[in-house]
Amino acid sequence: MDSLSRLGPPLLLAASVGCVRPQLGVACPRIQAGDLALTELRQNQPGSYRQWIELYNASDEPIALAGLRFQFTRNDGVPAGSFFVRDEALEVEPGGYVVLGSDDPMRAAYLDYSYLVDWHSGTDASEPRDLPSGGLVEVTACGRLIDRVVLRNLTAEGTMFWPGEPDAAGNDEGADWCVDDFTTSTGLGLYGTPGEANPACP
């Protein structure tokens, strides 16, 4: 995983006036570079199903995710937004997966956390904003880079995934990811394997 000179500032969160975002009591999650690996992204596609981002815990310890930040940057270098994990009870076990999406986990059982509180439409807070279809996604904790992937546009209906063993050092280049347009393991006829090990590339 390449080190970047451009890292986010230390995490300082507070509920803004008029916002419904819960305050976050955890200042800095104890996560080291490479402890979490990005493994799957469902981006903007036709249909009504929401998008998601999957992470794998590559460490030997449970990881509390509160305070984790996801930052997006367009291909031209312009910032494209960010969101935080605000659930202080959310953990991922060693060798386990966690799935963050823009729907209520009570309704979408394959999700563990909804980032809708931060990542919503500018005109309707109940409607999600689309994840970028290209550019850079970085996972940081108090400015410390945990993992990064240079996204490539999803040209087919499906879900982008890192094949084989999750690897924060090797997954940086989105061109090495695959498109899952053949697996439907969510029980909803939805391409992808959220919360599960990814298949090999076809």
C-alpha positions in Angstrom: 0.0 0.0 0.0 1.5 3.3 -1.1 2.0 6.0 1.5 0.3 9.3 0.6 1.4 12.8 1.5 -2.2 13.9 1.4 -4.0 12.5 4.5 -7.1 13.7 6.2 -6.8 15.9 9.3 -7.2 14.4 12.8 -10.7 13.3 13.5 -12.8 15.9 15.4 -16.5 15.1 15.3 -19.4 17.0 16.8 -23.0 17.2 16.0 -23.7 20.3 13.9 -26.6 22.5 14.6 -29.6 21.2 12.8 -28.0 17.8 12.0 -29.3 14.5 13.1 -25.8 12.9 13.2 -25.0 11.3 16.6 -22.0 12.6 18.4 -19.0 10.3 18.4 -17.2 9.8 21.7 -14.3 7.8 20.3 -11.6 10.3 19.2 -9.3 7.9 17.3 -10.0 4.2 16.5 -7.0 1.9 17.2 -6.4 0.7 13.7 -3.1 0.3 12.0 -2.3 0.5 8.3 -3.3 -2.7 6.6 -5.5 -4.0 9.4 -8.6 -3.5 7.2 -8.7 -4.2 3.5 -11.3 -3.0 1.0 -12.7 -6.0 -0.7 -16.0 -5.1 -2.4 -17.9 -2.1 -3.7 -21.4 -1.9 -5.2 -21.5 1.3 -7.1 -24.3 3.2 -8.9 -26.2 0.7 -11.1 -29.7 0.3 -12.5 -32.4 -0.8 -10.1 -33.5 0.1 -6.6 -30.9 -1.8 -4.5 -28.6 0.4 -2.5 -24.8 0.5 -2.7 -22.3 -0.8 -0.3 -18.6 -1.0 0.7 -17.1 -4.1 2.3 -14.1 -4.3 4.5 -12.1 -7.4 5.8 -10.3 -7.5 9.1 -6.8 -8.7 8.3 -5.5 -8.4 11.8 -5.5 -10.8 14.7 -7.8 -8.8 17.0 -11.4 -7.5 16.8 -11.5 -4.0 15.5 -13.9 -1.3 16.7 -14.8 0.8 13.7 -16.3 4.0 15.2 -14.4 7.0 13.9 -13.2 5.3 10.7 -13.4 7.7 7.7 -14.0 7.0 4.1 -12.8 9.7 1.7 -13.4 10.0 -2.0 -11.4 12.0 -4.6 -12.3 12.4 -8.2 -9.9 11.4 -11.0 -9.1 15.1 -11.5 -8.0 15.4 -7.9 -11.1 17.3 -6.6 -12.5 16.0 -3.3 -15.8 14.1 -3.7 -16.9 13.8 -0.1 -16.4 11.6 2.9 -18.3 9.8 5.6 -17.6 8.4 9.1 -18.6 5.3 10.9 -20.5 6.6 13.9 -21.7 3.3 15.6 -19.6 2.8 18.7 -20.8 -0.8 19.0 -19.8 -1.8 15.5 -16.9 -4.3 15.5 -15.5 -6.7 13.0 -13.8 -10.0 14.1 -10.5 -11.2 12.9 -10.9 -12.8 9.5 -14.4 -11.3 9.3 -16.2 -8.9 6.9 -18.2 -5.8 7.6 -20.6 -4.2 5.1 -21.5 -0.5 5.1 -24.3 0.7 2.9 -26.9 3.3 2.3 -29.9 1.4 3.6 -31.3 0.4 7.0 -29.6 -2.8 8.2 -33.0 -3.8 9.7 -34.4 -3.8 6.1 -31.3 -4.9 4.3 -29.9 -7.8 6.3 -26.6 -8.0 4.4 -25.6 -4.6 5.8 -24.0 -4.0 9.1 -24.1 -0.2 9.1 -25.8 2.6 7.3 -23.7 5.6 6.2 -26.8 7.4 5.1 -26.5 9.8 8.0 -23.4 11.3 6.4 -23.8 10.3 2.7 -27.2 11.5 1.5 -28.8 13.5 -1.2 -28.4 17.3 -0.9 -32.2 17.7 -1.4 -33.5 14.7 0.6 -31.7 13.3 3.7 -33.6 10.0 3.4 -32.2 9.4 -0.1 -28.6 8.2 -0.6 -26.0 9.9 -2.6 -24.3 7.7 -5.2 -20.8 6.4 -4.4 -18.3 7.7 -7.0 -17.8 5.4 -10.0 -14.1 6.4 -10.4 -11.3 8.1 -8.6 -9.7 7.3 -5.3 -11.3 5.8 -2.1 -9.2 6.0 1.1 -10.0 4.5 4.5 -8.4 6.5 7.3 -8.3 6.7 11.1 -7.3 10.1 12.5 -5.3 10.9 9.4 -3.6 7.5 9.3 -4.1 5.7 6.0 -5.5 2.2 6.5 -6.2 1.2 2.9 -6.8 2.8 -0.5 -8.0 1.8 -3.9 -8.0 3.6 -7.2 -11.4 2.9 -8.6 -12.2 2.1 -12.2 -15.5 2.7 -13.7 -17.9 -0.2 -13.5 -18.8 -0.9 -17.1 -21.2 -3.8 -16.6 -24.0 -4.5 -14.2 -22.4 -6.1 -11.2 -20.2 -5.4 -8.2 -16.5 -4.7 -8.1 -14.5 -7.1 -5.9 -11.0 -7.9 -4.9 -10.4 -11.6 -5.8 -8.8 -14.1 -3.5 -7.1 -13.4 -0.2 -7.9 -9.8 1.1 -4.8 -7.8 0.9 -4.5 -4.0 1.7 -1.0 -4.0 0.2 -2.0 -5.5 -3.1 -5.5 -4.2 -3.7 -4.6 -0.6 -4.6 -5.2 -0.7 -8.3 -8.8 -1.1 -9.3 -7.8 -2.5 -12.7 -6.8 -5.6 -10.8 -10.3 -6.0 -9.3 -13.1 -8.0 -11.0 -16.7 -7.5 -11.8 -19.1 -9.9 -10.1 -22.0 -10.2 -12.6 -22.6 -13.9 -11.9 -23.0 -14.5 -8.1 -26.3 -13.9 -6.3 -25.7 -14.9 -2.7 -27.8 -12.2 -0.9 -31.1 -13.9 -1.6 -32.3 -10.9 -3.4 -31.1 -11.7 -6.9 -28.4 -9.1 -6.3 -24.9 -9.5 -7.7 -22.1 -9.6 -5.1 -21.1 -11.4 -1.9 -21.5 -8.8 0.8 -20.2 -10.2 4.1 -18.7 -13.3 2.5 -15.4 -14.3 0.9 -15.2 -13.2 -2.7 -15.0 -15.7 -5.6 -12.2 -16.0 -8.1 -12.4 -13.8 -11.2 -14.2 -15.6 -14.0 
